[in-house]
Amino acid sequence: MRVDNVEEIAGVIKVLRKRRGLTQKKLSKLLGISNTYLCDIERSRTKPSIKILMKIVSVLDANLHITHSSIDEV
């Protein structure tokens, strides 16, 4: 799946999280981030760092192609 902007990243994360049967609270715990930060990512209020995005991809067992302009570098 190709993701080109923050809104798409947010939507994909939310859909995959729900498909995996995870709540925001559970996923944020697995990622080692606050529930508020994950909520902000899912609502496109903030861009995840590459490090966090890679953790999300790993935990959700996702395969995403994301353009450089979609995310902030660590």
C-alpha positions in Angstrom: 0.0 0.0 0.0 1.4 3.4 -1.0 0.9 6.3 1.5 1.6 9.8 0.3 0.4 12.1 3.0 -0.2 12.4 6.8 -4.0 12.0 6.5 -3.5 8.7 4.6 -0.9 7.5 7.2 -3.3 8.3 10.0 -6.2 6.5 8.2 -4.1 3.4 7.5 -2.8 3.2 11.1 -6.3 3.4 12.4 -7.8 0.8 10.1 -4.9 -1.6 10.7 -5.1 -1.2 14.4 -8.8 -1.9 14.4 -8.4 -4.9 12.1 -5.9 -6.3 14.6 -8.4 -5.9 17.4 -6.3 -3.4 19.2 -7.4 -0.3 21.1 -5.4 2.9 21.0 -4.4 2.2 24.6 -3.2 -1.3 23.9 -1.3 -0.2 20.7 0.3 2.8 22.5 1.5 0.5 25.2 3.0 -1.9 22.7 4.7 1.0 21.0 6.0 2.6 24.2 4.3 5.9 23.5 1.5 7.8 25.2 -2.1 7.2 24.2 -2.4 10.9 23.5 0.4 10.8 21.0 -1.1 7.8 19.2 -4.5 9.6 19.1 -2.8 12.7 17.7 -1.1 10.6 15.0 -4.4 8.9 14.0 -6.2 12.2 13.8 -3.4 13.8 11.7 -2.6 16.3 14.4 1.0 15.3 14.4 3.4 13.4 12.1 5.1 10.3 13.5 8.8 10.2 13.4 10.4 7.5 11.3 11.4 5.6 14.4 7.8 5.5 15.7 6.4 4.8 12.2 8.7 1.8 11.8 7.5 0.5 15.2 3.9 0.9 14.2 4.5 -0.9 10.9 6.3 -3.7 12.8 3.7 -4.1 15.6 0.8 -4.0 13.1 2.6 -6.4 10.7 2.1 -3.9 7.9 3.8 -3.4 4.6 3.7 0.3 3.6 5.4 2.4 1.0 5.6 5.9 2.4 7.0 8.9 0.6 9.7 10.9 2.3 7.6 14.1 2.4 4.9 12.3 4.5 6.9 12.0 7.7 9.4 13.8 9.8 12.9 12.4 10.2 14.3 11.6 13.6 
